[in-house]
């Protein structure tokens, strides 16, 4: 179950991060880039959990 949760959170963070990067404000763009990376990391974490059977 943790695999799915991490992947969903990752997708949401990635999407929000991409949207923030379209802002005219440099701080918001930087925040969006960081949030997108966080989302990608969460997706990888979910994939690892899936491969290991949620024992991570």
Beta strands, then each sheet from edge to edge (+ up, - down):
end
